Amino acid sequence: MKRSAVISIFLISAFLMVPESSRGQGCVALKPMNCTGGGHSNNSGLLQEGQWQVTAVYRYFRSYKHFRGDVEQVERVEQGTQVVNTAHTIDLSLTHALSDRFTLSTNVPLISYDRSSLYEHYGNSTTSNPGRVRFSTDAMGIGDLRVSGLNWLFDPQEDSTGNLALGIGIKIPTGNANVQDDFHKRTSDGRDSIVHQAVDQSIQLGDGGWGFNVEVQAYRKVFSRTWLYVNAFYMFNPKNFNTTLTRGTLTGADPLIAYHSVADQYSARVGMNYAALPQEGISVSLGVRIEGIPPHDVIGSSEGFRRPGYIISVEPGVSYMRGNGSLVLNAPVALYRNRTKSVFDLADPTGQRHGDAAFADYLINATIVYRFGKE
């Protein structure tokens, strides 16, 4: 089979390998993880043997629109009972090229989460919370560390018009999966009291389990100054659930969701990159992006509390490259959001149970890359 045909087949299969029933950002607890080295849209992003690369990916989102399935619960915003998650993360990575084709990377996310709600404190009802008082809980620190290797299947020195890379990595549970904060509760006589317990799963810094990921990166020149790119990533988490109590207590809890689930997660991107002003190092891109958490893990059981679902976004972007550095800015805008049924939901014999989750309208991703070392 010709090399171009092999690349074309993998470009298509890389995107299709992602399961259809899965996730999104917001109350769906997708942790900040990127493809090794930040992904590549053309051969100009490849490292040469002996080179090093430092990458920082800043990500921001604010989720507040609730969905059950793919139906938005517009009344939550109208009534002021929506949950608002605000996330600021910086994913730092250091990559070293052991050859022109094989790289090793270490990634660690720095995370700052804020979550405001009514129901976790005084409650959503006008009886328990007539003043619609809203409180916040927070989590800040490092997330789960990841070490990955990536190998380009074809020698980039022989053909610069396209390539395909396969990668594998290990996730180390360095992020705190049991971050706790203060929750405000009403006493029987109406006074405020403080309960210190675990924050919601969506703002925990880690998931408490070892995992491993596989990824695919590919690019192909299709027209003059125009490239097709694909990045696909899947994190396997074999552990069933961790020791963090859902809602901070076992009292009245269903055993199936008593603790936080350690869930698989995935993401994929496909699109076109165009060198708009090649002499000035400016390129623009447009693609489609999917991120998700599946209701069932590929390996092991899928018990514990989780909010599975996925979000599909259109992803415009612009990049600037000068010398050894580059800056990439993209802003995925949500096209479709779906909070799918969890294992707990599916266990309902009536088929009526279906939890909800809050999603963001858009993300902001800003990436800074600098390479150094052997030329």
N, C-alpha and C positions, 0 to 999 in steps of 0.2 A: 504494500500500500504506500502511495506517495506521501511524503511528509506533510504537504498542504492538506491532504485529505484527513490525515491523523489529527492535525490541529483543529480542523473544522468539526470533526466528530466530537472531540473533547470540549470545544467551545460550547456546543449545544448541550452535551451531557452534563457539563459542570453546572449549568443553570437548572437543568431539569432534575438534578440529584436531590434538590431540597424538597422535603415533604410538603404536601399541600395544606395539611391541617395543622397550623401552628400559630404564631405570636405577634408582638409589637412593643413599643417602648412606653413607659409610664408605669401604671400599676402592675403591668406584666414585667416580671423581674429579670429582664435581660441585662446581663452584666456587660461592662464596656470591654469588648475584645475586638481586635482588628486583625486582618490578614498580616502575615509576617512581612515586616518591612513596609507596611502601609498599602500594599497592592501596587500593581504596575499597569499602566495603560499603553506603554510603548517601550521600545528597547532602550530609550535614553535613561530610564530609571534603573537599569541593571548595574550591579556592582561588579568591578573587576577584582581579580584575585588579590588579596591582601588589603583591600579597602575596608573602611569602617563607615557605618552610617548611624547617625542619631536622629530619631524621629519623635516628635511630640504631636499628638492628636488631641485637640481640645473639642469637647462635645457638650452642647447645651440643648436641653429641651424642657418644656413645661407642659405637663399633661393635666387635663382637667375635663375632657369630654368622655363621658361614660358610654360604654357599649355592652350590650348583651347579645352575643352572636355578632352580626354585622348591623344591628339596629341601634342607633344612637338613642340614649335615654335623655332627651333634651330637657325633660322636667328637672333633672338634677341641677343644671345650671340655673334654670328659671327659679327654682326654689332655694338656691344657695346652698345645697347640700353636697355639691361636688367635692371630691378629693383632689387636691392640687399637689402634684409632685414636681419639684424643681431640681434639676440635676446639672451639676458642673463637674466634668471629669477631664482629666488629662492622662492619656495613655502614653507612657514613655517607653521607648524601645531602643535597644542597642543591637546592631546587626554587623556581623563580620563575614566577609567572603573568604572561605577557605579555598575556593577556586572560582573561575568565571561562571560556574554553574551551580555551586553549592554554597548556601549561606546558613549561619546559625544566628538566632535572635533570642533576646530576652526582653519580655514585656512586663511592665508593672503599671497598673492604673492608680492614679491619685483621685480620690472621689470626695465630693461634697454633695450631700443630699438634704433636701428639706421637704417635709410632707405636712400639709395642713389639712385638717378635717374637722367635722363636727361629730361624726358617729363614733370615733375612737375615744372621745372625751365625754362631753355632756350628752351627746346623742343628736340625732337628726330631728326628732319630733318636737313640735311646738310645746308639748307638755313638759318634757325633760329639759329642753333648751329653748325657752321662749325668746331669748335675746339673740338666737343664732350665733352664739359665741364660738369662735373658731380658735383652735390652738395648733401649735406646730411641734413636730418631733424632728430630730436631725441625726445624721450620721456622717462622719468625716474620718478619712484615713486611707490606707492603702487597700487595694483589692487583691484578687487572686493573681499570683505570679504565673507567668507562662514562659516556657522554654521551647523553641520550635526550630526545626530544620526544614529548608526548602531547596529542592533540586530542580533545575531547568533541564528538560529532557533533551533539548537540542543545543548544540554549541552556538552561543550568540555571535561568535566571531565568524561563523560560516554563513549565516543568513540573519540579517537584521529586520526582516519583514514580519516575523512572527515567531512565537515560542509558547511553550506550555510548561508549567511547573507544578509539581506535587509536593505537598508538605505534610508534616506530622509534628505534633507537639504534646507537651505534658502540662497540665494545669496543677499548680501547687496551692492548697488552701491557706494562703497567707492572710486573706481578708477575714476580718471578724464577722462571723455568721450569727452572732448573738449580741449585736449592738443594742443597748438599752437606753431609754430616756424616760422623762417624766410625763405621765398622762394625767389629765385633770378629770376627776370624777365628782359627782354630787353625793353628799351624804344623805341619810334619810331625812335630816332636817334642812336640807337645801344648801349646806355649806360646801365650799370647795375643799377637795382633798387630793393628795398626790399619790399616784401609784407608779412605782418604778418597774418597768417591764420591757420586754423586747419590742423594738420598733417593727413596723410592717415589713414583710418579706421584700417588698419592692425597693426598700431603701437600705437593706442590709448590705454591708460591704463585700461579703463573700457568701458562698453557699455551703461551706463546711465539708466539701468532698474533693477528693482527687479526681482528675478527669484527663481525657486526652482528646485532641482535635485532629481532624484532617482538613486540608484545604487545597483548593485548585486556583491557580492564577494563569491567565492566558491573555495574549494580545495578538492581533493580526492587522497588518496594513491592508486596507480595502480600497482606498482611493488616494490620490495625491494629498499628503498632509493629514490624512484621516485614518484613524485606527479604531478597531473594535477591541473592547476589553471585557474580561469576565473575571470576577473574583467570587469564590464560593467557600464557605467556612461552616463546619459542623463540629460542635463540642459534645462529646459523649461523657455523661456523668453516671457511672454505674451504681453509685451509692443511692439507696432508696430515699432516706430522709435523714436530717441532722437532729441535733438535740435542742433546737430552739423551739420553744412553745408558741404555737399559734395563738394570738390574742393574749399571750402571757400567762395562760392558765390551762389546766386540764379539766377544771370544773365544767361539767356539761359538754365537754368536747367529744365529737365523734372520733373514735380511734383512727379512722382513715385519714383525718386531717389534723390530728393533735399536734404534729410537728411539721416544720417546714420541709417541703420536698426539695431534693437536689436534682434539678431538672436539666435535661439537654437543652441546647440552644443552637441557633443557626442564623446565618445571614448570607445574602448573595447579591451581587451587583452585575449588571450587564449594560453596556452602552457604547457610545462613540465619543472619541476624543479628536478634536480638530486643532491643528497648529495654526491659529488665526494670524499671529504675527511671529513667525519663527525667528526672525532676526532679533526681536526683542524678548524672546523666550516666553511668549504669552500663548496659552492654549485655552480652549473652551471645551466643555463636555456636556453631554446629556445622556442620562441613562434611567434605568428602573432598578429599584432596590427593594428587597424583602428582608424582614427580620422577624424572628419568631421563637417561641417556646412551644414544643409539641405537647399534647396531652399525655402521650406515652413515650417513655424513653426507649431507645433502640436496644440498650443492654440493661437488664435488671428490672425490678419493679418500679412502679410510678406512683406509689402511695405518698401520703403527706399532703400538705396544703400547697397548691400552686394555682396560678392564674394563667392557663395557656392561651395562646392567641397569636396573631400576626398582623403586620402592617405592610402594605405595599405602597411605595412612594415613587414619584418622579423626582429625579435627582439632577438638577442643573449644577454646573461647577465651572470654576475658572482657576487656572494655575499660572504661576510665574516662576521661571527658572533662570537663575543667573549664577554663573560660575559653579561652585560646589553646593549651592543652596537652592532651595525651592520652597514655594508657598502655594498651598492648595486650599481653596475654599469651596465647599459645596453645601447646599441647603435642601435636603430631601423634604418634599411636601407630600403629605398623606393623600393617597387616592382611595384607599380601601382599608378598613380596619375591622377586625373580627376577633372577638373574645370567644374562643371555642370552649366546648365542654371539657371539664377536667374528669379525672377518674372518679372523684367524689360525685360530681354531677351525674355521670353516667351510671352510677350505682343506684340512683333513684328509680325504683320500679315503675313509678308513674311517668317518668320521662319529662317531668315538668321542671326539675331543678336545673338552673343555669345561672352561674355566677356572672358578675359583671367586672369590668376593668376600665380604668381611665387611660386614654391615649392622648398624645400630643398632635397638634396640627402640622408641625414641622420640626426639623432638627437643624442645628447649625454645627457643621464640622469644619474645623480649621486645622490644617496640617503643616508643620514646619519640618523640613528635612535638611540635614547637613551631612555631607560625606567628606572623609579625609583619609589620609594614608597613601599607600602605594598607588602610583598612576601607571 
